[in-house]
């Protein structure tokens, strides 16, 4: 069974990777017109308004550009609502769904966190909608429950790893690390130079997860069946050496004093400022950070480089990739046709062109049909070799329907010395078990 599971994992990676290689070279949609449907050819006789709930960390320029076009073409206004990010944001989603006080369109995670919401109860089945034919298969699986597709990809997939200030690296004579020990050696030199070696921004607790989450490529490289075994209650983080190692790396960064002194109160925005000005040199985060840097510090974007989270051996050096979040339709919306029209335009060639018109490319899209862009930034170019060599692995939450909702709080505790790596991993195992039982997964009875 383990051999078969390992082969299954290999197939997932081999199928997904070529898609991501193709998707990384994105610009605007020029094809897929045959699937855009007849919805775009109709216009509401009267103007209506639909609401969309998004994460407050999301850049709104692209959404507002799409909304303006939809209002111009179809007389549908868009009202944008925001919610907090991280655990607080997940609770807002759950509460609003449970009380029936939800926006018409909902921006939320794909993968495990979606499945934890019981999407069949709250979201519209989009399987038969023509625009779903424009969605990459690798993404479609992350929003499918019981053979029903519930979401349309929003934005791009993200690479998980470490962003670093190239100027400081050059000043200190550092090379991009290929192993964890090399990363530690670099961090020691950075610390000795009086700079913050590893930027911590635990005020936004979701950022505390990245060292653990971005390590999934290394975990799967050492234990190819870990994802399937975890989902089947045959493996645990605390008792699987490769998985426990992820928590140990997070703990080590704290124990060695690499974090900024205000890591508990520093925000994501603070971390970005530290990275670009070089007072902080390495930031474990997802590639969405690049869009903020490009917008707020356009003259510094070329100073930022990227490397995947290193493992213990350079032989398995590779990158963890996160599928994009999605837009879902509230099952209780009173404006279903307008909501579908909104999504149809968003997935069309014109819609994607509009969405990307003022955006920087920070990773692959999951909608088919793109032209090669000519403005890929250096940090994204750093990701290309890993796609080309197929040294990528999906994030754990994109492989199985499990991600304990309390991971940000647990990693913040491990990353600040309140919990040991072993204790944090064990606590997360309890979090995963609770979720698995709530989902009714086989093997957790």
C-alpha positions as CSV (number, residue, x, y, z in Angstrom):
1,X,0.0,0.0,0.0
2,X,2.8,2.4,0.8
3,X,4.5,1.7,-2.5
4,X,1.2,2.5,-4.3
5,X,0.8,5.7,-2.2
6,X,4.3,6.7,-3.1
7,X,3.7,6.2,-6.7
8,X,0.5,8.2,-6.4
9,X,2.4,11.1,-4.9
10,X,5.0,10.9,-7.7
11,X,2.2,11.1,-10.2
12,X,0.7,14.1,-8.5
13,X,4.0,15.9,-8.7
14,X,4.7,14.9,-12.3
15,X,1.2,15.9,-13.5
16,X,1.2,19.2,-11.6
17,X,4.7,20.3,-12.4
18,X,4.5,20.7,-16.1
19,X,1.3,22.6,-15.6
20,X,3.0,25.0,-13.3
21,X,6.0,25.4,-15.7
22,X,3.5,26.4,-18.4
23,X,1.5,28.6,-16.1
24,X,4.5,30.5,-14.8
25,X,4.9,32.1,-18.2
26,X,1.7,34.2,-17.9
27,X,0.5,37.4,-19.3
28,X,-3.0,37.7,-20.6
29,X,-5.6,35.2,-21.9
30,X,-5.9,35.1,-25.6
31,X,-7.8,31.8,-26.1
32,X,-10.5,29.9,-24.3
33,X,-13.1,32.0,-26.0
34,X,-15.2,28.9,-26.9
35,X,-15.8,28.3,-23.2
36,X,-16.8,31.7,-22.1
37,X,-20.5,30.9,-22.5
38,X,-23.5,32.9,-23.5
39,X,-23.8,34.6,-20.1
40,X,-21.5,37.4,-21.4
41,X,-23.8,38.1,-24.3
42,X,-26.7,39.1,-22.0
43,X,-27.3,42.2,-20.0
44,X,-29.4,42.7,-17.0
45,X,-32.4,45.0,-17.7
46,X,-31.8,46.9,-14.5
47,X,-28.7,47.6,-12.5
48,X,-27.9,45.3,-9.5
49,X,-25.3,45.1,-6.8
50,X,-23.4,42.0,-5.6
51,X,-21.1,41.8,-2.7
52,X,-17.7,40.0,-2.4
53,X,-15.9,39.3,0.8
54,X,-12.1,39.2,0.6
55,X,-9.1,38.9,2.9
56,X,-7.8,42.3,4.0
57,X,-4.3,41.4,2.9
58,X,-5.4,41.1,-0.8
59,X,-4.5,43.8,-3.2
60,X,-7.7,45.3,-4.5
61,X,-6.5,47.0,-7.7
62,X,-7.2,43.9,-9.9
63,X,-10.6,43.3,-8.4
64,X,-11.7,46.9,-8.7
65,X,-10.6,46.9,-12.4
66,X,-12.7,43.8,-13.0
67,X,-15.6,45.3,-11.1
68,X,-15.5,48.5,-13.1
69,X,-15.6,46.5,-16.4
70,X,-18.5,44.4,-15.2
71,X,-20.5,47.5,-14.2
72,X,-19.8,49.1,-17.5
73,X,-20.7,46.0,-19.5
74,X,-23.5,44.3,-17.5
75,X,-24.7,47.0,-15.1
76,X,-23.7,45.0,-12.1
77,X,-22.1,46.9,-9.3
78,X,-19.6,45.2,-6.9
79,X,-19.5,46.0,-3.2
80,X,-16.1,44.9,-1.7
81,X,-16.1,43.8,1.9
82,X,-13.0,42.8,3.8
83,X,-12.2,40.4,6.7
84,X,-9.1,39.8,8.8
85,X,-6.5,37.3,7.7
86,X,-5.3,34.2,9.6
87,X,-7.3,32.3,12.2
88,X,-9.5,35.4,13.0
89,X,-10.5,35.5,9.4
90,X,-11.4,31.8,9.3
91,X,-13.7,32.3,12.2
92,X,-15.4,35.3,10.5
93,X,-16.1,33.1,7.5
94,X,-17.5,30.3,9.6
95,X,-19.7,32.6,11.6
96,X,-21.1,34.5,8.6
97,X,-21.9,31.2,6.8
98,X,-23.5,29.7,9.9
99,X,-25.7,32.8,10.5
100,X,-26.6,33.3,6.8
101,X,-25.0,36.7,6.8
102,X,-22.6,36.1,4.0
103,X,-21.6,38.1,0.9
104,X,-22.8,36.9,-2.6
105,X,-19.2,36.0,-3.6
106,X,-16.6,34.7,-1.1
107,X,-12.8,34.7,-1.4
108,X,-11.3,31.8,0.6
109,X,-8.7,29.2,0.6
110,X,-8.7,26.1,-1.6
111,X,-7.7,22.7,-0.4
112,X,-8.1,21.5,3.2
113,X,-9.5,24.7,4.7
114,X,-12.3,24.7,2.1
115,X,-13.2,21.1,2.9
116,X,-13.4,21.9,6.6
117,X,-16.3,24.4,5.8
118,X,-18.6,21.7,4.4
119,X,-18.8,23.4,1.0
120,X,-21.8,21.4,-0.2
121,X,-23.9,23.1,2.5
122,X,-22.7,26.6,1.9
123,X,-21.5,27.1,-1.7
124,X,-22.9,26.7,-5.2
125,X,-21.8,23.7,-7.3
126,X,-20.0,25.2,-10.3
127,X,-19.1,21.9,-12.0
128,X,-21.3,22.4,-15.1
129,X,-20.5,26.1,-15.6
130,X,-18.7,26.7,-18.9
131,X,-16.0,28.8,-17.3
132,X,-14.8,25.8,-15.2
133,X,-13.5,24.3,-18.4
134,X,-10.9,27.1,-18.4
135,X,-9.4,25.9,-15.0
136,X,-6.2,23.9,-14.8
137,X,-6.8,20.3,-13.6
138,X,-4.2,20.6,-10.8
139,X,-6.2,23.5,-9.2
140,X,-9.6,22.0,-9.9
141,X,-8.8,19.1,-7.6
142,X,-8.2,21.5,-4.7
143,X,-11.7,22.9,-4.8
144,X,-13.5,19.6,-5.6
145,X,-15.5,17.7,-2.9
146,X,-17.5,14.6,-3.8
147,X,-16.9,15.3,-7.5
148,X,-18.4,18.8,-7.3
149,X,-16.3,21.8,-8.2
150,X,-17.0,24.8,-6.0
151,X,-14.4,27.5,-6.8
152,X,-12.8,29.6,-9.5
153,X,-9.1,30.3,-9.0
154,X,-8.3,33.8,-7.8
155,X,-4.9,35.2,-8.5
156,X,-1.8,33.0,-8.8
157,X,-0.3,30.1,-7.1
158,X,2.5,30.9,-4.6
159,X,6.0,29.6,-4.0
160,X,6.8,29.1,-0.4
161,X,10.3,29.8,0.8
162,X,12.8,32.5,1.7
163,X,13.1,36.0,0.3
164,X,16.4,37.7,0.9
165,X,18.1,41.1,0.4
166,X,20.6,40.5,-2.4
167,X,22.6,43.7,-1.6
168,X,23.3,42.5,1.9
169,X,24.1,39.0,0.7
170,X,26.7,40.5,-1.7
171,X,28.1,42.8,1.1
172,X,28.6,39.9,3.4
173,X,29.9,37.5,0.7
174,X,27.0,35.0,1.1
175,X,25.8,32.4,-1.3
176,X,22.3,31.1,-1.7
177,X,22.0,28.1,0.7
178,X,21.2,24.7,-0.6
179,X,21.1,23.0,2.8
180,X,19.7,24.0,6.2
181,X,23.2,24.0,7.7
182,X,24.2,26.5,5.0
183,X,21.2,28.7,5.9
184,X,22.3,28.6,9.5
185,X,25.8,29.5,8.6
186,X,24.6,32.5,6.6
187,X,22.4,33.6,9.5
188,X,25.3,33.5,11.9
189,X,27.2,35.9,9.6
190,X,24.2,38.2,9.2
191,X,23.7,38.3,13.0
192,X,27.4,39.0,13.6
193,X,27.1,41.9,11.2
194,X,24.5,43.5,13.4
195,X,21.5,42.8,11.2
196,X,18.3,40.7,11.7
197,X,19.0,37.3,10.1
198,X,15.4,36.0,10.0
199,X,12.5,38.4,10.0
200,X,9.6,37.4,12.3
201,X,6.2,39.1,12.0
202,X,4.1,37.1,14.4
203,X,1.6,39.9,15.0
204,X,0.1,38.6,11.7
205,X,0.2,35.0,13.0
206,X,-0.3,33.4,9.6
207,X,3.3,34.4,8.7
208,X,4.6,32.2,11.6
209,X,3.6,29.0,9.7
210,X,5.9,29.4,6.7
211,X,9.0,27.6,7.9
212,X,6.8,24.6,8.7
213,X,4.6,24.8,5.6
214,X,7.4,25.6,3.1
215,X,9.3,22.5,4.3
216,X,6.8,20.1,2.7
217,X,9.0,19.4,-0.3
218,X,11.7,18.2,2.1
219,X,9.2,16.1,4.1
220,X,7.8,14.4,1.0
221,X,11.3,13.9,-0.5
222,X,12.3,12.0,2.6
223,X,8.9,10.3,3.2
224,X,7.0,10.0,-0.1
225,X,3.9,8.6,1.6
226,X,3.7,11.0,4.5
227,X,0.7,13.0,3.1
228,X,-1.4,9.9,2.5
229,X,-0.4,8.3,5.8
230,X,-1.3,11.4,7.7
231,X,-4.7,11.6,6.1
232,X,-5.3,7.9,6.9
233,X,-4.2,8.3,10.5
234,X,-1.1,6.2,9.9
235,X,1.5,9.0,10.6
236,X,1.9,11.9,12.9
237,X,4.0,15.0,12.9
238,X,5.5,14.4,16.3
239,X,6.6,10.8,15.5
240,X,7.7,11.2,11.9
241,X,11.3,12.5,11.9
242,X,11.0,14.2,8.5
243,X,7.8,16.1,9.6
244,X,9.0,16.9,13.1
245,X,12.1,18.4,11.5
246,X,9.9,21.2,10.1
247,X,9.0,22.3,13.7
248,X,12.6,21.8,14.8
249,X,13.8,24.3,12.1
250,X,11.2,26.9,13.3
251,X,12.4,26.4,16.9
252,X,16.1,26.6,16.0
253,X,15.6,30.0,14.4
254,X,14.3,31.3,17.7
255,X,16.8,29.5,19.9
256,X,19.7,30.9,18.0
257,X,18.5,34.5,18.3
258,X,18.1,35.2,14.6
259,X,14.7,37.0,14.9
260,X,14.2,40.8,15.2
261,X,13.6,41.9,18.8
262,X,10.0,43.0,18.1
263,X,9.0,39.8,16.2
264,X,5.9,39.3,18.4
265,X,4.5,42.7,17.6
266,X,5.9,43.2,14.1
267,X,3.4,43.0,11.2
268,X,3.7,41.6,7.7
269,X,4.1,45.2,6.5
270,X,6.9,45.8,9.0
271,X,8.6,42.7,7.7
272,X,8.5,43.9,4.2
273,X,10.0,47.2,5.1
274,X,12.8,45.4,7.0
275,X,13.6,43.2,4.0
276,X,13.7,46.0,1.4
277,X,15.9,48.3,3.6
278,X,18.3,45.5,4.5
279,X,17.9,45.8,8.3
280,X,16.3,42.3,8.0
281,X,18.0,40.1,5.5
282,X,15.9,36.8,5.2
283,X,12.1,36.5,5.4
284,X,10.4,33.1,5.2
285,X,7.1,33.9,3.4
286,X,5.1,33.2,0.3
287,X,5.7,34.9,-3.1
288,X,2.7,37.1,-2.7
289,X,5.1,39.4,-0.9
290,X,6.5,40.5,-4.2
291,X,3.3,42.3,-5.3
292,X,3.5,44.5,-2.1
293,X,7.1,45.2,-2.7
294,X,6.6,46.1,-6.3
295,X,3.7,48.5,-5.3
296,X,5.3,50.1,-2.3
297,X,9.0,49.9,-3.1
298,X,9.2,49.7,-6.9
299,X,12.9,50.9,-6.8
300,X,13.8,48.0,-4.5
301,X,12.1,45.0,-6.2
302,X,15.3,44.0,-8.1
303,X,17.2,43.8,-4.8
304,X,15.0,40.9,-3.6
305,X,15.9,37.3,-4.4
306,X,14.3,34.0,-3.5
307,X,15.4,30.5,-2.5
308,X,13.3,27.5,-1.4
309,X,13.5,26.3,2.2
310,X,16.6,24.1,2.3
311,X,16.5,20.5,3.5
312,X,19.3,18.6,5.2
313,X,20.7,17.4,1.9
314,X,21.4,19.5,-1.3
315,X,20.4,16.3,-3.3
316,X,16.7,17.0,-2.5
317,X,16.8,20.8,-2.8
318,X,13.4,21.9,-4.2
319,X,10.4,24.1,-3.7
320,X,6.9,23.9,-2.1
321,X,4.1,25.4,-4.1
322,X,0.7,26.6,-2.8
323,X,-2.4,26.5,-5.0
324,X,-4.2,29.9,-5.2
325,X,-7.3,30.7,-3.2
326,X,-10.6,30.8,-4.9
327,X,-13.9,32.7,-5.3
328,X,-17.0,30.8,-4.2
329,X,-20.7,31.6,-4.7
330,X,-22.8,31.8,-1.5
331,X,-25.5,29.1,-1.8
332,X,-28.0,31.5,-0.2
333,X,-27.4,34.4,-2.5
334,X,-30.4,36.1,-4.0
335,X,-28.4,37.2,-7.0
336,X,-27.2,33.9,-8.4
337,X,-27.2,34.8,-12.1
338,X,-25.4,38.1,-11.5
339,X,-22.8,36.2,-9.4
340,X,-22.3,33.6,-12.2
341,X,-22.0,36.4,-14.7
342,X,-19.3,38.0,-12.5
343,X,-17.3,34.8,-12.4
344,X,-17.8,34.2,-16.1
345,X,-16.3,37.5,-16.9
346,X,-13.4,37.0,-14.4
347,X,-12.4,33.7,-16.1
348,X,-12.7,35.1,-19.7
349,X,-9.7,36.3,-21.7
350,X,-10.8,39.9,-21.3
351,X,-11.4,39.4,-17.6
352,X,-8.0,38.0,-16.9
353,X,-6.3,40.7,-19.0
354,X,-8.2,43.3,-17.0
355,X,-7.3,41.6,-13.7
356,X,-3.6,41.5,-14.5
357,X,-3.4,44.9,-16.1
358,X,-1.9,46.5,-13.0
359,X,-0.5,43.5,-11.3
360,X,2.9,42.1,-11.0
361,X,3.4,38.4,-11.8
362,X,4.4,36.6,-8.6
363,X,3.6,33.0,-9.6
364,X,1.5,30.8,-11.9
365,X,-2.2,31.3,-12.6
366,X,-4.5,28.3,-12.7
367,X,-6.6,29.5,-15.7
368,X,-5.6,28.2,-19.1
369,X,-4.3,30.1,-22.2
370,X,-1.5,32.6,-21.7
371,X,1.2,34.4,-23.6
372,X,4.7,34.7,-22.4
373,X,5.3,37.8,-20.4
374,X,8.3,40.0,-20.8
375,X,8.4,41.6,-17.3
376,X,9.1,38.7,-15.0
377,X,11.0,40.1,-12.0
378,X,14.3,38.6,-10.6
379,X,12.8,36.8,-7.6
380,X,10.3,35.0,-9.9
381,X,13.2,34.1,-12.2
382,X,14.8,32.5,-9.2
383,X,11.9,30.0,-9.1
384,X,12.1,28.9,-12.7
385,X,14.9,26.3,-12.4
386,X,12.8,24.4,-9.9
387,X,9.8,24.2,-12.2
388,X,12.0,23.3,-15.1
389,X,13.8,20.5,-13.2
390,X,10.5,19.3,-11.7
391,X,11.9,19.9,-8.2
392,X,8.5,21.1,-6.8
393,X,6.0,19.6,-4.5
394,X,2.5,20.9,-3.7
395,X,1.9,22.2,-0.2
396,X,0.5,19.6,2.2
397,X,-2.8,21.3,2.3
398,X,-3.2,20.9,-1.5
399,X,-2.5,17.1,-1.3
400,X,-4.9,16.1,1.4
401,X,-8.0,17.6,3.0
402,X,-6.3,18.3,6.3
403,X,-4.8,21.4,7.8
404,X,-5.5,22.1,11.4
405,X,-7.0,25.6,11.8
406,X,-4.8,26.3,14.9
407,X,-1.5,25.9,13.1
408,X,-0.7,29.7,13.1
409,X,-1.2,29.9,16.9
410,X,0.9,26.8,17.4
411,X,3.8,27.8,15.2
412,X,3.8,31.3,16.8
413,X,4.3,29.5,20.2
414,X,7.0,27.2,18.9
415,X,8.7,30.1,17.0
416,X,8.8,32.2,20.2
417,X,10.1,29.5,22.6
418,X,6.8,28.9,24.4
419,X,6.6,25.4,23.1
420,X,9.3,22.9,22.1
421,X,9.3,21.6,18.6
422,X,8.1,18.2,19.9
423,X,5.4,19.7,22.0
424,X,4.2,21.9,19.1
425,X,4.1,19.0,16.7
426,X,2.1,16.9,19.1
427,X,-0.3,19.8,19.7
428,X,-0.7,20.1,16.0
429,X,-1.4,16.4,15.7
430,X,-4.3,16.9,18.1
431,X,-5.5,19.8,15.9
432,X,-5.4,17.6,12.8
433,X,-7.1,14.7,14.6
434,X,-10.0,16.9,15.6
435,X,-10.4,18.2,12.1
436,X,-10.2,14.7,10.6
437,X,-13.0,13.5,12.8
438,X,-15.1,16.5,12.0
439,X,-14.7,15.7,8.3
440,X,-15.4,12.0,8.9
441,X,-12.3,10.8,7.2
442,X,-11.7,7.1,7.0
443,X,-9.3,5.7,9.7
444,X,-10.2,8.3,12.3
445,X,-13.3,6.7,13.8
